[in-house]
Amino acid sequence: MTEIRFETREIGSLAKPVWRVKSFAGRPLEDGDIAEAGRWGEKLGVDGHEDLVELLGKGNFGDGELAAIDDWSSLYGLRFLEESGLDVVYDGEQRRTEMYDHVSRHAKGFEQRGTVRSFNNKYYSKAAVVDQPSIDGPYDVDEYSFIAERTDKRVKIPFTGPYTMVDWSYDEHYHRTGALGATAEQRADARRRFLLDVAEHVIRPNAAAVVEAGCDWIQIDEPALTTRSDEVKFGVEAFNKSVEGIPSQRRSLHVCFSDYSLLYPHVLELDDCFELQLEFAQRDSRETGTSREERPGYEPLDHFKEHGGPDVGLGVLDIHSDFIETPELVRDRVIYAAELLGPERVHVNPDCGLRTRSWDVAFEKLRNMVEGTRLAEEALNRAHAGAR
Amino acid sequence: MQAYVPGIYPRSEALVQSTRDLDRGRTTPEANDEQVERDLHELISVQQAAEVDLLADGMLRWQDLFRPLVEASAGLEPGPMTRFLDTNTFWFAPRQTGGAPKLEPVGERYIASLPGSRLVTLPSPWAFALSTELTPKEIAEGVLKPQIDALDAELVVLSEPFLAREERPDLGTLAEALEVLTGGPELAIQFTFGDAKNVLEAGAGDLPVQAVGIDFYSTHASDIPDGFGRKLLAGVIDARSSALEDPEEIAGFVAQLPVDDIALVPNGDLQFVPEQIARQKIQRLGAAKTAQAKEAVA
């Protein structure tokens, strides 16, 4: 038996450094903000970070300076994930405003409609589709190329999925007339046409161009995929349409904060999907242990054992909490999944993007994730060696 | 034909910014309160211009349909963050912490006084009880009845987002709870954002309320039974769509409904569209009422 080795990676977003946020918002930087750029530059070993500190100290940024800050932010995100020890890296979506907004502002056929409350005093911008969506040209190639030129590690690029784009948008085009009193079939047909158009004319050409530029792993993010149980099949169809004909070595699907039982049997129809990256840790106990009772958050893995299908990108970090998972806790979560599914079907990541955590918290979590994964490998390899 | 705007109304961009600033310590609670008052004043003006028949306060301080009542009730607390139906929004499901809940009625901070006859929106007892171990009747007795008794309103609209989605809706427990709430203002139960076919077949028209609300963006008009015995709150404005309705189309649609006593309403809380769209929808609600009246005369 070959030695067990789990691949570690992030899922997508990291918080944006305050020096970046304030610079783009046109707000003055304080000394502490600039010191943060220096501190993280040193900690991450970012070559030439003194130049960034000097730039930030000047203030009054024009387009040229903002473009440079954009690059620095991407480089810091990349080094952050490299220094965390991950096997697969990215830049933490430093250049993207937000996963929905990033796409709706680049695609034709969408118009911004305003702000809607998500909960409490949290809001999100929402756009409406007003014409068949399309793009003039790919919009994530430069992001990928910048990263690829600056790392020796494997790079994975995330793309907001078509179902999430449709579910989070208003429809003023596909179901514009006759909506009052329409049948369920008419409503479903309008949603499906919208969905397939986004997949074919927005997501696919952009992802194809990123792969053409050299990226060998595309991740489709679909946090909304199980929002309507009767539409999961449409989401799977749209995933297949999004990646159709793209010669990437790997394609994967990220879903989170959902009822995963709704994914089956539909996900068995995903075309050549390497894995489903899913959130589990926020549902789990924080105590160590590898028994079923000690890992209640990982109960949905039973569906994967029962039905088979893609591998699992195992979420082992709760991205909504500053609680720092210990390496031992990560170890036990990985061991539980590996023993249930077989180690060859398990890979390791946070539940979702870490954008709501500070860099200090996110860094410690990721370092422990990598260390815990190594502990799991040691334990499993030792056990298998003993069994031989 | 009447028109109302029950439910939670969206915050203006100014109030959105104010609440964001409040969370980040960039403004004071007093300054935020002043912005809430400006939003309320504006909402009243929009409703008056649209000539709605009962004013509503838009529940501008309510974080979700349940929160102020949960926080004002002994024996209840906000529970886990939960996705609201099939939207990208969330609410905190009520959770029981002790024995029977007991509400200290919320005052004008949450149910504003208005310059004219008004309606007040509260959660349906069935929806309220759903995430707790309590029965709808216990919620009605311990939470909703004390609040309704403390109100001065022409109509209380009980918002029910969940029951219509049940395959076999249990209207018996809902009816039992609604009986507790009778004797004061007129009551309406509004089945928001969902196909009401199942609850209509189960006898929603016989519930002990004066009015029943139906979402006609999810429910087919033919599902309203002949002889429907209650006032119909016809959800003809789609609160989940940014598309603006055609008043003439609404008037034509309503004319085919087999009910005489109708009030036009949104099919749920307008908070699911940005405020500048919501105000246009209210204008069109009023225009639809006028168009329907003309059609009836013709």
Interface residues (C-beta under 8 A of the other chain):
Chain A: R113 G114 T115 V116 R117 S118 F119 N120 N121 Y123 Y124 K126 A128 D167 W168 Y170 D171 E172 R176 A179 L180 G181 A182 T183 A184 A224 T227 R228 F257
Chain B: P10 R11 E13 V16 T19 R20 L22 D23 Q63 D64 M81 R83 D86 T87 N88 T89 F90 W91 F92 D195 F216 Y217 S218 H220 A221 V236 D238 S241 S242 A243 E245 E249 I250 F253 Q271 F272 V273 P274 E275 Q276 I277
